[in-house]
């Protein structure tokens, strides 16, 4: 589903990843992180796509909200576990959304 974000400006955190072959516990941790992210002040929405490369884009009201999420204790634990077990490679990009438009066929 495509997130219903507010009128810009806001921020996007783009998380691109290549997974290892170890799936144990990943789905549960991913579900927990998604549920926790939604509860964070400044969270605006999230979109995911998975193939050879996984891409998750989360939308945030400001840079402070992104920093609070990065520093969240359970999120930090998930980051360490991801580096140790689930990710072969990942890259995080943070971008300011200055303009947005959409098409919706009805």
Phi and psi in radians as a Rosetta constraint file:
Dihedral C 1 N 2 CA 2 C 2 CIRCULARHARMONIC -1.530 0.35
Dihedral N 2 CA 2 C 2 N 3 CIRCULARHARMONIC 2.294 0.35
Dihedral C 2 N 3 CA 3 C 3 CIRCULARHARMONIC -1.166 0.35
Dihedral N 3 CA 3 C 3 N 4 CIRCULARHARMONIC 2.510 0.35
Dihedral C 3 N 4 CA 4 C 4 CIRCULARHARMONIC -1.649 0.35
Dihedral N 4 CA 4 C 4 N 5 CIRCULARHARMONIC 1.575 0.35
Dihedral C 4 N 5 CA 5 C 5 CIRCULARHARMONIC -1.584 0.35
Dihedral N 5 CA 5 C 5 N 6 CIRCULARHARMONIC 2.787 0.35
Dihedral C 5 N 6 CA 6 C 6 CIRCULARHARMONIC -1.331 0.35
Dihedral N 6 CA 6 C 6 N 7 CIRCULARHARMONIC 3.130 0.35
Dihedral C 6 N 7 CA 7 C 7 CIRCULARHARMONIC -1.121 0.35
Dihedral N 7 CA 7 C 7 N 8 CIRCULARHARMONIC 2.323 0.35
Dihedral C 7 N 8 CA 8 C 8 CIRCULARHARMONIC -1.059 0.35
Dihedral N 8 CA 8 C 8 N 9 CIRCULARHARMONIC 2.793 0.35
Dihedral C 8 N 9 CA 9 C 9 CIRCULARHARMONIC -1.562 0.35
Dihedral N 9 CA 9 C 9 N 10 CIRCULARHARMONIC 2.642 0.35
Dihedral C 9 N 10 CA 10 C 10 CIRCULARHARMONIC -2.748 0.35
Dihedral N 10 CA 10 C 10 N 11 CIRCULARHARMONIC -3.094 0.35
Dihedral C 10 N 11 CA 11 C 11 CIRCULARHARMONIC -2.110 0.35
Dihedral N 11 CA 11 C 11 N 12 CIRCULARHARMONIC 2.622 0.35
Dihedral C 11 N 12 CA 12 C 12 CIRCULARHARMONIC -2.100 0.35
Dihedral N 12 CA 12 C 12 N 13 CIRCULARHARMONIC 2.314 0.35
Dihedral C 12 N 13 CA 13 C 13 CIRCULARHARMONIC -1.867 0.35
Dihedral N 13 CA 13 C 13 N 14 CIRCULARHARMONIC 2.056 0.35
Dihedral C 13 N 14 CA 14 C 14 CIRCULARHARMONIC -1.843 0.35
Dihedral N 14 CA 14 C 14 N 15 CIRCULARHARMONIC 2.023 0.35
Dihedral C 14 N 15 CA 15 C 15 CIRCULARHARMONIC -1.951 0.35
Dihedral N 15 CA 15 C 15 N 16 CIRCULARHARMONIC 1.875 0.35
Dihedral C 15 N 16 CA 16 C 16 CIRCULARHARMONIC -1.835 0.35
Dihedral N 16 CA 16 C 16 N 17 CIRCULARHARMONIC 2.365 0.35
Dihedral C 16 N 17 CA 17 C 17 CIRCULARHARMONIC -2.568 0.35
Dihedral N 17 CA 17 C 17 N 18 CIRCULARHARMONIC 2.681 0.35
Dihedral C 17 N 18 CA 18 C 18 CIRCULARHARMONIC -2.106 0.35
Dihedral N 18 CA 18 C 18 N 19 CIRCULARHARMONIC 2.170 0.35
Dihedral C 18 N 19 CA 19 C 19 CIRCULARHARMONIC -1.501 0.35
Dihedral N 19 CA 19 C 19 N 20 CIRCULARHARMONIC 2.749 0.35
Dihedral C 19 N 20 CA 20 C 20 CIRCULARHARMONIC -1.432 0.35
Dihedral N 20 CA 20 C 20 N 21 CIRCULARHARMONIC -3.041 0.35
Dihedral C 20 N 21 CA 21 C 21 CIRCULARHARMONIC -1.580 0.35
Dihedral N 21 CA 21 C 21 N 22 CIRCULARHARMONIC 0.056 0.35
Dihedral C 21 N 22 CA 22 C 22 CIRCULARHARMONIC -1.597 0.35
Dihedral N 22 CA 22 C 22 N 23 CIRCULARHARMONIC 1.790 0.35
Dihedral C 22 N 23 CA 23 C 23 CIRCULARHARMONIC -1.591 0.35
Dihedral N 23 CA 23 C 23 N 24 CIRCULARHARMONIC -0.152 0.35
Dihedral C 23 N 24 CA 24 C 24 CIRCULARHARMONIC -1.046 0.35
Dihedral N 24 CA 24 C 24 N 25 CIRCULARHARMONIC 2.066 0.35
Dihedral C 24 N 25 CA 25 C 25 CIRCULARHARMONIC 1.471 0.35
Dihedral N 25 CA 25 C 25 N 26 CIRCULARHARMONIC -0.145 0.35
Dihedral C 25 N 26 CA 26 C 26 CIRCULARHARMONIC -1.141 0.35
Dihedral N 26 CA 26 C 26 N 27 CIRCULARHARMONIC -0.847 0.35
Dihedral C 26 N 27 CA 27 C 27 CIRCULARHARMONIC -1.035 0.35
Dihedral N 27 CA 27 C 27 N 28 CIRCULARHARMONIC -0.722 0.35
Dihedral C 27 N 28 CA 28 C 28 CIRCULARHARMONIC -1.150 0.35
Dihedral N 28 CA 28 C 28 N 29 CIRCULARHARMONIC -0.773 0.35
Dihedral C 28 N 29 CA 29 C 29 CIRCULARHARMONIC -1.154 0.35
Dihedral N 29 CA 29 C 29 N 30 CIRCULARHARMONIC -0.711 0.35
Dihedral C 29 N 30 CA 30 C 30 CIRCULARHARMONIC -1.073 0.35
Dihedral N 30 CA 30 C 30 N 31 CIRCULARHARMONIC -0.773 0.35
Dihedral C 30 N 31 CA 31 C 31 CIRCULARHARMONIC -1.093 0.35
Dihedral N 31 CA 31 C 31 N 32 CIRCULARHARMONIC -0.731 0.35
Dihedral C 31 N 32 CA 32 C 32 CIRCULARHARMONIC -1.101 0.35
Dihedral N 32 CA 32 C 32 N 33 CIRCULARHARMONIC -0.783 0.35
Dihedral C 32 N 33 CA 33 C 33 CIRCULARHARMONIC -1.139 0.35
Dihedral N 33 CA 33 C 33 N 34 CIRCULARHARMONIC -0.698 0.35
Dihedral C 33 N 34 CA 34 C 34 CIRCULARHARMONIC -1.088 0.35
Dihedral N 34 CA 34 C 34 N 35 CIRCULARHARMONIC -0.748 0.35
Dihedral C 34 N 35 CA 35 C 35 CIRCULARHARMONIC -1.148 0.35
Dihedral N 35 CA 35 C 35 N 36 CIRCULARHARMONIC -0.712 0.35
Dihedral C 35 N 36 CA 36 C 36 CIRCULARHARMONIC -1.195 0.35
Dihedral N 36 CA 36 C 36 N 37 CIRCULARHARMONIC -0.699 0.35
Dihedral C 36 N 37 CA 37 C 37 CIRCULARHARMONIC -1.042 0.35
Dihedral N 37 CA 37 C 37 N 38 CIRCULARHARMONIC -0.747 0.35
Dihedral C 37 N 38 CA 38 C 38 CIRCULARHARMONIC -1.029 0.35
Dihedral N 38 CA 38 C 38 N 39 CIRCULARHARMONIC -0.538 0.35
Dihedral C 38 N 39 CA 39 C 39 CIRCULARHARMONIC -1.405 0.35
Dihedral N 39 CA 39 C 39 N 40 CIRCULARHARMONIC -0.198 0.35
Dihedral C 39 N 40 CA 40 C 40 CIRCULARHARMONIC -1.351 0.35
Dihedral N 40 CA 40 C 40 N 41 CIRCULARHARMONIC 2.437 0.35
Dihedral C 40 N 41 CA 41 C 41 CIRCULARHARMONIC -1.068 0.35
Dihedral N 41 CA 41 C 41 N 42 CIRCULARHARMONIC 2.282 0.35
Dihedral C 41 N 42 CA 42 C 42 CIRCULARHARMONIC 1.641 0.35
Dihedral N 42 CA 42 C 42 N 43 CIRCULARHARMONIC -0.122 0.35
Dihedral C 42 N 43 CA 43 C 43 CIRCULARHARMONIC -1.267 0.35
Dihedral N 43 CA 43 C 43 N 44 CIRCULARHARMONIC 2.333 0.35
Dihedral C 43 N 44 CA 44 C 44 CIRCULARHARMONIC -2.020 0.35
Dihedral N 44 CA 44 C 44 N 45 CIRCULARHARMONIC -0.398 0.35
Dihedral C 44 N 45 CA 45 C 45 CIRCULARHARMONIC 2.811 0.35
Dihedral N 45 CA 45 C 45 N 46 CIRCULARHARMONIC 3.022 0.35
Dihedral C 45 N 46 CA 46 C 46 CIRCULARHARMONIC -2.674 0.35
Dihedral N 46 CA 46 C 46 N 47 CIRCULARHARMONIC 2.549 0.35
Dihedral C 46 N 47 CA 47 C 47 CIRCULARHARMONIC -2.353 0.35
Dihedral N 47 CA 47 C 47 N 48 CIRCULARHARMONIC 2.479 0.35
Dihedral C 47 N 48 CA 48 C 48 CIRCULARHARMONIC -2.282 0.35
Dihedral N 48 CA 48 C 48 N 49 CIRCULARHARMONIC 2.552 0.35
Dihedral C 48 N 49 CA 49 C 49 CIRCULARHARMONIC -2.522 0.35
Dihedral N 49 CA 49 C 49 N 50 CIRCULARHARMONIC 2.491 0.35
Dihedral C 49 N 50 CA 50 C 50 CIRCULARHARMONIC -2.393 0.35
Dihedral N 50 CA 50 C 50 N 51 CIRCULARHARMONIC 2.231 0.35
Dihedral C 50 N 51 CA 51 C 51 CIRCULARHARMONIC -2.591 0.35
Dihedral N 51 CA 51 C 51 N 52 CIRCULARHARMONIC -2.237 0.35
Dihedral C 51 N 52 CA 52 C 52 CIRCULARHARMONIC -1.154 0.35
Dihedral N 52 CA 52 C 52 N 53 CIRCULARHARMONIC -0.551 0.35
Dihedral C 52 N 53 CA 53 C 53 CIRCULARHARMONIC -2.058 0.35
Dihedral N 53 CA 53 C 53 N 54 CIRCULARHARMONIC 2.304 0.35
Dihedral C 53 N 54 CA 54 C 54 CIRCULARHARMONIC -1.596 0.35
Dihedral N 54 CA 54 C 54 N 55 CIRCULARHARMONIC 2.424 0.35
Dihedral C 54 N 55 CA 55 C 55 CIRCULARHARMONIC -2.296 0.35
Dihedral N 55 CA 55 C 55 N 56 CIRCULARHARMONIC 2.169 0.35
Dihedral C 55 N 56 CA 56 C 56 CIRCULARHARMONIC -2.140 0.35
Dihedral N 56 CA 56 C 56 N 57 CIRCULARHARMONIC 2.239 0.35
Dihedral C 56 N 57 CA 57 C 57 CIRCULARHARMONIC -2.034 0.35
Dihedral N 57 CA 57 C 57 N 58 CIRCULARHARMONIC 2.121 0.35
Dihedral C 57 N 58 CA 58 C 58 CIRCULARHARMONIC -1.968 0.35
Dihedral N 58 CA 58 C 58 N 59 CIRCULARHARMONIC 2.544 0.35
Dihedral C 58 N 59 CA 59 C 59 CIRCULARHARMONIC -1.972 0.35
Dihedral N 59 CA 59 C 59 N 60 CIRCULARHARMONIC 2.406 0.35
Dihedral C 59 N 60 CA 60 C 60 CIRCULARHARMONIC -2.390 0.35
Dihedral N 60 CA 60 C 60 N 61 CIRCULARHARMONIC 2.643 0.35
Dihedral C 60 N 61 CA 61 C 61 CIRCULARHARMONIC -1.214 0.35
Dihedral N 61 CA 61 C 61 N 62 CIRCULARHARMONIC -0.600 0.35
Dihedral C 61 N 62 CA 62 C 62 CIRCULARHARMONIC -2.799 0.35
Dihedral N 62 CA 62 C 62 N 63 CIRCULARHARMONIC 2.985 0.35
Dihedral C 62 N 63 CA 63 C 63 CIRCULARHARMONIC -1.149 0.35
Dihedral N 63 CA 63 C 63 N 64 CIRCULARHARMONIC -0.542 0.35
Dihedral C 63 N 64 CA 64 C 64 CIRCULARHARMONIC -1.130 0.35
Dihedral N 64 CA 64 C 64 N 65 CIRCULARHARMONIC -0.697 0.35
Dihedral C 64 N 65 CA 65 C 65 CIRCULARHARMONIC -1.108 0.35
Dihedral N 65 CA 65 C 65 N 66 CIRCULARHARMONIC -0.690 0.35
Dihedral C 65 N 66 CA 66 C 66 CIRCULARHARMONIC -1.116 0.35
Dihedral N 66 CA 66 C 66 N 67 CIRCULARHARMONIC -0.755 0.35
Dihedral C 66 N 67 CA 67 C 67 CIRCULARHARMONIC -1.123 0.35
Dihedral N 67 CA 67 C 67 N 68 CIRCULARHARMONIC -0.723 0.35
Dihedral C 67 N 68 CA 68 C 68 CIRCULARHARMONIC -1.061 0.35
Dihedral N 68 CA 68 C 68 N 69 CIRCULARHARMONIC -0.712 0.35
Dihedral C 68 N 69 CA 69 C 69 CIRCULARHARMONIC -1.169 0.35
Dihedral N 69 CA 69 C 69 N 70 CIRCULARHARMONIC -0.753 0.35
Dihedral C 69 N 70 CA 70 C 70 CIRCULARHARMONIC -1.047 0.35
Dihedral N 70 CA 70 C 70 N 71 CIRCULARHARMONIC -0.649 0.35
Dihedral C 70 N 71 CA 71 C 71 CIRCULARHARMONIC -1.523 0.35
Dihedral N 71 CA 71 C 71 N 72 CIRCULARHARMONIC -0.084 0.35
Dihedral C 71 N 72 CA 72 C 72 CIRCULARHARMONIC -1.036 0.35
Dihedral N 72 CA 72 C 72 N 73 CIRCULARHARMONIC 2.274 0.35
Dihedral C 72 N 73 CA 73 C 73 CIRCULARHARMONIC -0.974 0.35
Dihedral N 73 CA 73 C 73 N 74 CIRCULARHARMONIC -0.833 0.35
Dihedral C 73 N 74 CA 74 C 74 CIRCULARHARMONIC -1.180 0.35
Dihedral N 74 CA 74 C 74 N 75 CIRCULARHARMONIC -0.578 0.35
Dihedral C 74 N 75 CA 75 C 75 CIRCULARHARMONIC -1.186 0.35
Dihedral N 75 CA 75 C 75 N 76 CIRCULARHARMONIC -0.688 0.35
Dihedral C 75 N 76 CA 76 C 76 CIRCULARHARMONIC -1.094 0.35
Dihedral N 76 CA 76 C 76 N 77 CIRCULARHARMONIC -0.706 0.35
Dihedral C 76 N 77 CA 77 C 77 CIRCULARHARMONIC -1.063 0.35
Dihedral N 77 CA 77 C 77 N 78 CIRCULARHARMONIC -0.748 0.35
Dihedral C 77 N 78 CA 78 C 78 CIRCULARHARMONIC -1.128 0.35
Dihedral N 78 CA 78 C 78 N 79 CIRCULARHARMONIC -0.665 0.35
Dihedral C 78 N 79 CA 79 C 79 CIRCULARHARMONIC -1.086 0.35
Dihedral N 79 CA 79 C 79 N 80 CIRCULARHARMONIC -0.791 0.35
Dihedral C 79 N 80 CA 80 C 80 CIRCULARHARMONIC -1.093 0.35
Dihedral N 80 CA 80 C 80 N 81 CIRCULARHARMONIC -0.778 0.35
Dihedral C 80 N 81 CA 81 C 81 CIRCULARHARMONIC -1.099 0.35
Dihedral N 81 CA 81 C 81 N 82 CIRCULARHARMONIC -0.687 0.35
Dihedral C 81 N 82 CA 82 C 82 CIRCULARHARMONIC -1.083 0.35
Dihedral N 82 CA 82 C 82 N 83 CIRCULARHARMONIC -0.752 0.35
Dihedral C 82 N 83 CA 83 C 83 CIRCULARHARMONIC -1.166 0.35
Dihedral N 83 CA 83 C 83 N 84 CIRCULARHARMONIC -0.625 0.35
Dihedral C 83 N 84 CA 84 C 84 CIRCULARHARMONIC -1.364 0.35
Dihedral N 84 CA 84 C 84 N 85 CIRCULARHARMONIC -0.550 0.35
Dihedral C 84 N 85 CA 85 C 85 CIRCULARHARMONIC -2.210 0.35
Dihedral N 85 CA 85 C 85 N 86 CIRCULARHARMONIC -0.793 0.35
Dihedral C 85 N 86 CA 86 C 86 CIRCULARHARMONIC -1.776 0.35
Dihedral N 86 CA 86 C 86 N 87 CIRCULARHARMONIC -0.335 0.35
Dihedral C 86 N 87 CA 87 C 87 CIRCULARHARMONIC -2.036 0.35
Dihedral N 87 CA 87 C 87 N 88 CIRCULARHARMONIC 2.270 0.35
Dihedral C 87 N 88 CA 88 C 88 CIRCULARHARMONIC -1.453 0.35
Dihedral N 88 CA 88 C 88 N 89 CIRCULARHARMONIC -0.622 0.35
Dihedral C 88 N 89 CA 89 C 89 CIRCULARHARMONIC -2.773 0.35
Dihedral N 89 CA 89 C 89 N 90 CIRCULARHARMONIC 2.421 0.35
Dihedral C 89 N 90 CA 90 C 90 CIRCULARHARMONIC -2.577 0.35
Dihedral N 90 CA 90 C 90 N 91 CIRCULARHARMONIC 2.795 0.35
Dihedral C 90 N 91 CA 91 C 91 CIRCULARHARMONIC -2.469 0.35
Dihedral N 91 CA 91 C 91 N 92 CIRCULARHARMONIC 2.390 0.35
Dihedral C 91 N 92 CA 92 C 92 CIRCULARHARMONIC -1.993 0.35
Dihedral N 92 CA 92 C 92 N 93 CIRCULARHARMONIC 2.299 0.35
Dihedral C 92 N 93 CA 93 C 93 CIRCULARHARMONIC -2.213 0.35
Dihedral N 93 CA 93 C 93 N 94 CIRCULARHARMONIC 2.421 0.35
Dihedral C 93 N 94 CA 94 C 94 CIRCULARHARMONIC -2.072 0.35
Dihedral N 94 CA 94 C 94 N 95 CIRCULARHARMONIC 2.225 0.35
Dihedral C 94 N 95 CA 95 C 95 CIRCULARHARMONIC -2.330 0.35
Dihedral N 95 CA 95 C 95 N 96 CIRCULARHARMONIC 2.536 0.35
Dihedral C 95 N 96 CA 96 C 96 CIRCULARHARMONIC -1.551 0.35
Dihedral N 96 CA 96 C 96 N 97 CIRCULARHARMONIC 2.187 0.35
Dihedral C 96 N 97 CA 97 C 97 CIRCULARHARMONIC -1.524 0.35
Dihedral N 97 CA 97 C 97 N 98 CIRCULARHARMONIC 2.035 0.35
Dihedral C 97 N 98 CA 98 C 98 CIRCULARHARMONIC -1.819 0.35
Dihedral N 98 CA 98 C 98 N 99 CIRCULARHARMONIC -0.338 0.35
Dihedral C 98 N 99 CA 99 C 99 CIRCULARHARMONIC -2.630 0.35
Dihedral N 99 CA 99 C 99 N 100 CIRCULARHARMONIC 2.485 0.35
Dihedral C 99 N 100 CA 100 C 100 CIRCULARHARMONIC -2.574 0.35
Dihedral N 100 CA 100 C 100 N 101 CIRCULARHARMONIC 2.503 0.35
Dihedral C 100 N 101 CA 101 C 101 CIRCULARHARMONIC -2.615 0.35
Dihedral N 101 CA 101 C 101 N 102 CIRCULARHARMONIC 2.897 0.35
Dihedral C 101 N 102 CA 102 C 102 CIRCULARHARMONIC -2.585 0.35
Dihedral N 102 CA 102 C 102 N 103 CIRCULARHARMONIC 2.871 0.35
Dihedral C 102 N 103 CA 103 C 103 CIRCULARHARMONIC -2.214 0.35
Dihedral N 103 CA 103 C 103 N 104 CIRCULARHARMONIC 2.355 0.35
Dihedral C 103 N 104 CA 104 C 104 CIRCULARHARMONIC -2.419 0.35
Dihedral N 104 CA 104 C 104 N 105 CIRCULARHARMONIC 1.953 0.35
Dihedral C 104 N 105 CA 105 C 105 CIRCULARHARMONIC -1.346 0.35
Dihedral N 105 CA 105 C 105 N 106 CIRCULARHARMONIC 2.286 0.35
